[in-house]
Amino acid sequence: MKYLTYRNGDKMPIVGLGTWKSEPGEVYDAVIEAVKMGYRHIDCAAIYQNEKEIGKAFKYLFDNNIVKREDLWVTSKLWNNSHRVDHVVPAIKQTLSDLQLDYLDLYLVHWPVALKDEVTFPEKGDDFVSLNEVPLAETWKGMEKTLAEGLAKHIGVSNFNSDKLQEVVDNANHNPEMNQVELHPLLPQNDLMDYCNGMGIHMTAYSPLGSRDRAAQMKKENEPNMFEIPALQDAANSLNISVPQLLIAWGVNRNTAVIPKSVNPDHMKSNLEAAEIDLSKEMMEKIESAGEKFRYVDGSFWTMEGSPYKMEDLWETV
Ligand SMILES: NC(=O)c1ccc[n+]([C@@H]2O[C@H](COP(=O)([O-])OP(=O)(O)OC[C@H]3O[C@@H](n4cnc5c(N)ncnc54)[C@H](OP(=O)(O)O)[C@@H]3O)[C@@H](O)[C@H]2O)c1
């Protein structure tokens, strides 16, 4: 397995298991199967509403000596309704209790978007809190407390563009070490990657396979299906691998972590094996030019009428 190395030498396995949309009733088995076949990195979030079940899987794995806590990398994320400085530590404590863990390896601010305390998903403009009211620098102070209290070993962000990252860095005692964003050949985000590389911030590629199991209301009409793009099929065939493996290997060969979600053991196995596939520079370029640029998880659910959040504030590209 390849790793990303953090500033203190800690190593995060480069391929992890995504758990968004992994339903209660299936995620327990998926996590146990994944660890048994060699996964050592699990990507979680409070908002996926399955952390309690994942916690039961972790307990089973530790109690039965299938993996040791220190050999497993667990990431989770702060939800948008807990951005106030005094809400961050209670939020991570809830996640730790659900996951049955004493610490997280990595804790991320899930989105640069704040919601009122009592709101889980916004339904109207009034459900939001603006970043003027709860600045990202305030939320970051709470994240730094999780480090100071030993609740997280590393802290970072998700869905941040370079302006927002810079705002955090300008006010930080401890810089973010990770930015988890959507990355795949249709959305390589090269400028953001250059910025993160320059700042020593690692990146994790989410929705690396195009997130096809998203709910219909989250999808746009005529979304491209990366599995069916002829140039990607040709490239995969030429290497005797599948398109999902090609997509994962592309992310790994850019030195980003990649966290494909699956609850299917055959998929999980072939996804993990893709971490070992080396791609030539020419192949990397061919893959990146395979299709028209597209963002699947576009954050438009944060920009409803009356919301203080606008699409142009979220992203720098597409
Ligand atoms: N930070 C954020 O805001 C954010 C946003 C989105 C995602 N994420 C994280 O990133 C993870 C991955 O992204 P995602 O869940 O959006 O989507 P994804 O990993 O791009 O795609 C998941 C879909 O691909 C299928 N799949 C997986 N492996 C396959 C294979 N080898 N062959 C064919 N189909 C395969 C899965 O079905 P099966 O289960 O049947 O295999 C599922 O339908 C999430 O689970 C979550 O942990 C984070």
The ligand as a Gaussian input file, in Angstrom:
#p B3LYP/6-31G(d) Opt

LIG

0 1
 N      -16.292000      15.576000       1.849000
 C      -17.379000      15.532000       1.117000
 O      -18.153000      16.501000       1.019000
 C      -17.687000      14.266000       0.365000
 C      -18.583000      14.306000      -0.716000
 C      -18.804000      13.121000      -1.416000
 C      -18.145000      11.954000      -1.050000
 N      -17.309000      11.950000       0.030000
 C      -16.601000      10.700000       0.466000
 O      -16.079000      10.049000      -0.689000
 C      -16.613000       8.735000      -0.780000
 C      -16.738000       8.301000      -2.235000
 O      -17.581000       9.147000      -2.996000
 P      -19.074000       8.784000      -3.405000
 O      -19.667000       7.896000      -2.391000
 O      -19.747000      10.084000      -3.683000
 O      -18.992000       8.033000      -4.774000
 P      -17.976000       7.109000      -5.620000
 O      -17.029000       6.434000      -4.715000
 O      -17.457000       7.954000      -6.725000
 O      -18.984000       6.073000      -6.255000
 C      -19.720000       5.159000      -5.494000
 C      -20.556000       4.301000      -6.453000
 O      -19.692000       3.531000      -7.271000
 C      -20.037000       2.141000      -7.131000
 N      -18.784000       1.374000      -7.230000
 C      -17.760000       1.349000      -6.345000
 N      -16.767000       0.575000      -6.795000
 C      -17.170000       0.087000      -7.983000
 C      -16.573000      -0.788000      -8.932000
 N      -15.354000      -1.288000      -8.743000
 N      -17.287000      -1.093000     -10.052000
 C      -18.526000      -0.571000     -10.251000
 N      -19.146000       0.267000      -9.392000
 C      -18.457000       0.588000      -8.258000
 C      -20.705000       2.025000      -5.788000
 O      -21.595000       0.942000      -5.761000
 P      -21.375000      -0.352000      -4.809000
 O      -21.486000       0.114000      -3.378000
 O      -22.488000      -1.245000      -5.204000
 O      -20.019000      -0.905000      -5.130000
 C      -21.470000       3.341000      -5.743000
 O      -22.650000       3.253000      -6.490000
 C      -17.961000       8.875000      -0.046000
 O      -18.534000       7.626000       0.259000
 C      -17.539000       9.696000       1.143000
 O      -16.855000       8.894000       2.084000
 C      -17.036000      13.098000       0.719000

